[in-house]
Amino acid sequence: MAEGVHFLRDQDPADIAWRLVATNISDLAAKGAEPVGVLLGYMFGPDDARFLEGLKDALDHYGAPLLGGDTISGKGGQVLGLTAIGRARHTPVPARSGARPGDGVWLTGPVGAAMMAFEALANGTGDSSAYRRPRALLAEGIALAPHVSAMMDVSDGLLLDASRMARASGVTISIDSALVPIAAPESRRNEALRWGDDYQLLFTTPADAVLPVPAHRIGEVISQADAPLVLDGQPLLETASLGFEHH
């Protein structure tokens, strides 16, 4: 995570530490895995003691001990790295490559909360907790793992991540935007589908699957068409407009 890209320059270091842990633990959730521990790559910052407070809170919350890592000093914006190591609770381990035509497409909860929380944080008004301290859905991922054909967490935007799942699976995913739950004003639905940082679980299941956790069916998997993603019946070809791209 880089200052000015993944967190604000004057953000509370304890919140930055929590975000660093939670966003990586979320990758374990998408694999139906339990944490074994983490490795931290830390660049010294303006308040290292405060960062350590947040780090301890997050690691205790997720039951993930600090196994080791490295520290550096540097100039310019702070850059932080964390590797989460987990143990799969079910095999085969869920991947983004298993979606098949006829599967349902599901989402564990609303998107858009992080978008609204980021604006609240930047403006200094309102509830910013969804952005500052996102939640990794470990229990949900472990429960879902035996039932899904494909699963991943939504970190870079629902539409972009759905297109990645479709490409990996060699299918097309069709989404009905009206079925997607959002935690934002209705007028901002299109933004909420693209913003990211919500860390909900996006997954596909066979039609006869019985889900062990609450979830929202938002579409279906169809045979590979001209585009990996179809939104409200229209193919979406330009990935640059679907979410956050890492460069």
C-alpha positions in Angstrom: 0.0 0.0 0.0 1.4 3.4 -1.0 0.7 6.7 0.6 -1.4 9.0 -1.6 -2.7 6.0 -3.5 -4.1 3.5 -1.0 -4.3 5.8 2.1 -4.3 9.5 2.7 -1.1 11.3 3.7 -2.5 12.4 7.1 -4.5 9.3 7.9 -4.3 7.7 11.4 -1.4 5.2 11.3 -3.4 2.8 13.4 -6.1 2.7 10.7 -3.5 2.3 8.0 -2.2 -0.8 9.8 -5.7 -2.2 10.1 -6.3 -1.7 6.4 -3.0 -3.3 5.5 -3.9 -6.4 7.5 -7.6 -6.6 6.6 -7.1 -6.2 2.9 -4.6 -9.1 2.8 -6.6 -11.3 5.1 -9.5 -10.8 2.7 -7.5 -12.7 0.1 -7.5 -15.7 2.5 -11.2 -15.4 3.0 -11.6 -15.7 -0.8 -9.8 -19.0 -0.6 -11.8 -20.3 2.3 -8.6 -20.3 4.4 -7.8 -19.6 8.0 -4.8 -17.3 8.9 -1.5 -18.9 9.8 0.4 -15.6 10.1 1.7 -12.5 8.3 5.0 -11.1 7.1 5.4 -7.3 7.3 7.5 -5.1 5.1 7.5 -1.8 7.0 8.9 1.6 5.9 9.3 3.8 9.0 6.7 6.6 9.1 5.6 9.6 11.2 4.2 7.7 14.1 5.5 4.1 14.3 4.1 3.5 17.8 0.6 4.3 16.6 1.0 2.0 13.6 2.0 -0.8 16.0 -1.2 -0.2 18.0 -3.4 -0.7 15.0 -1.3 -3.6 13.8 -1.8 -5.4 17.1 -5.5 -4.7 17.1 -5.9 -6.2 13.6 -3.7 -9.2 14.1 -5.5 -10.0 17.4 -8.9 -9.6 15.7 -8.1 -12.0 12.9 -5.9 -14.4 14.9 -2.9 -13.9 12.7 0.5 -13.7 14.5 3.3 -11.6 13.1 5.8 -14.2 11.8 8.5 -11.8 10.7 9.4 -9.4 7.9 11.7 -6.4 7.4 11.9 -2.7 8.0 13.5 0.2 6.0 13.9 3.9 6.1 13.2 5.9 3.1 12.4 9.3 1.5 9.1 10.4 0.1 5.8 8.7 0.7 5.5 5.7 2.9 5.1 2.3 1.2 4.0 -0.7 3.2 3.8 -4.4 2.3 2.2 -7.4 4.0 1.9 -11.1 3.0 -0.8 -13.1 4.7 -0.2 -16.8 4.9 -3.2 -19.1 5.3 -4.3 -22.8 5.5 -7.1 -23.9 3.3 -10.1 -25.4 5.1 -11.5 -27.1 2.0 -10.2 -28.8 -1.1 -10.3 -28.1 -3.9 -9.4 -24.5 -2.8 -11.8 -22.0 -4.4 -10.3 -20.2 -7.4 -11.5 -17.5 -9.7 -11.3 -19.9 -12.6 -14.1 -22.3 -11.8 -17.3 -20.5 -13.0 -19.4 -22.5 -15.5 -22.3 -21.6 -17.7 -25.6 -22.0 -15.7 -24.0 -21.0 -12.4 -25.6 -18.2 -10.4 -23.5 -15.1 -9.5 -23.6 -14.0 -5.9 -22.4 -11.2 -3.7 -22.2 -11.4 0.1 -23.2 -7.8 0.8 -23.4 -4.2 -0.5 -20.8 -2.3 -2.5 -20.3 1.5 -2.3 -19.8 1.7 1.5 -16.1 2.3 1.1 -16.7 5.0 -1.5 -19.0 6.9 0.8 -16.7 6.4 3.8 -13.6 7.7 1.8 -15.5 10.8 1.0 -16.5 11.2 4.6 -12.9 10.8 5.7 -11.6 13.3 3.1 -14.3 15.8 4.0 -14.0 15.3 7.8 -17.7 14.6 8.2 -19.7 11.5 8.5 -18.9 7.8 9.2 -15.6 6.8 7.5 -15.1 3.4 9.2 -15.9 1.3 6.1 -12.9 2.8 4.4 -10.6 3.1 7.4 -11.2 -0.3 8.9 -12.6 -2.7 6.3 -13.7 -6.2 7.3 -12.3 -9.4 5.9 -15.1 -12.0 5.6 -13.1 -15.0 6.9 -16.0 -17.0 8.4 -18.1 -16.5 5.3 -15.3 -17.6 3.0 -14.7 -20.7 5.0 -18.4 -21.6 5.1 -18.8 -20.9 1.4 -15.7 -22.8 0.1 -17.4 -26.2 -0.2 -20.3 -24.8 -2.2 -18.8 -22.4 -4.7 -17.5 -23.0 -8.2 -15.4 -19.8 -8.1 -14.8 -17.1 -5.5 -12.8 -13.9 -5.1 -13.0 -10.8 -3.0 -14.1 -7.5 -4.4 -11.2 -5.1 -4.0 -10.9 -3.2 -7.2 -14.6 -2.8 -8.1 -17.4 -5.3 -8.6 -17.4 -5.0 -12.4 -13.7 -5.2 -12.9 -13.3 -8.1 -10.5 -16.3 -9.9 -12.1 -14.6 -9.5 -15.5 -11.4 -11.0 -14.1 -13.3 -14.0 -12.8 -15.0 -14.4 -16.2 -11.7 -14.2 -18.1 -10.1 -16.7 -15.8 -13.0 -19.1 -16.2 -13.3 -18.7 -19.9 -17.0 -17.6 -19.6 -19.1 -14.4 -19.6 -20.7 -13.1 -16.5 -24.0 -11.3 -16.9 -25.0 -8.9 -14.1 -28.3 -7.2 -13.5 -27.2 -3.9 -11.9 -30.6 -3.4 -10.1 -30.0 -6.6 -8.2 -26.6 -5.5 -6.7 -27.1 -4.2 -3.2 -25.4 -0.8 -2.6 -24.5 1.3 0.4 -24.7 4.6 -1.4 -27.4 6.9 -2.9 -29.2 5.3 -5.8 -28.0 8.2 -8.0 -24.5 6.8 -7.5 -25.2 3.2 -8.3 -22.9 3.2 -11.3 -20.0 4.5 -9.2 -20.6 2.0 -6.5 -20.3 -0.9 -8.9 -16.8 0.4 -9.9 -15.3 2.0 -6.8 -13.9 -1.0 -4.9 -12.4 -1.4 -1.4 -15.6 -3.1 0.0 -14.1 -6.6 0.3 -17.4 -8.4 -0.2 -17.1 -12.0 -1.6 -18.1 -12.5 -5.2 -18.8 -16.1 -6.0 -20.6 -18.5 -8.4 -22.5 -21.6 -7.5 -24.3 -24.4 -9.4 -28.0 -23.8 -9.7 -28.9 -26.3 -7.0 -26.5 -25.1 -4.4 -27.8 -24.3 -0.9 -25.9 -21.4 0.6 -24.7 -21.5 4.2 -24.5 -17.7 4.5 -26.8 -14.8 3.4 -26.0 -13.5 -0.1 -27.5 -11.7 -3.0 -27.9 -13.2 -6.4 -26.8 -10.5 -8.9 -26.6 -12.4 -12.2 -25.6 -15.6 -14.0 -22.8 -17.2 -15.8 -23.3 -17.7 -19.5 -21.2 -19.2 -22.3 -18.3 -17.1 -23.5 -19.6 -14.2 -25.6 -17.9 -11.1 -27.2 -17.0 -9.6 -23.8 -16.3 -11.2 -20.4 -18.9 -9.0 -18.8 -22.5 -8.2 -19.7 -24.2 -5.5 -17.6 -28.0 -5.1 -18.0 -27.8 -6.9 -21.3 -25.0 -4.8 -22.8 -21.5 -6.1 -23.3 -18.8 -4.1 -21.5 -15.5 -4.1 -23.5 -13.4 -1.4 -21.9 -11.8 -2.7 -18.7 -10.4 0.8 -17.9 -13.9 2.0 -17.0 -14.8 -1.0 -14.8 -12.8 -0.3 -11.6 -9.3 0.4 -10.2 -6.5 -0.8 -12.4 -3.0 -1.5 -10.8 -0.2 -0.1 -13.0 
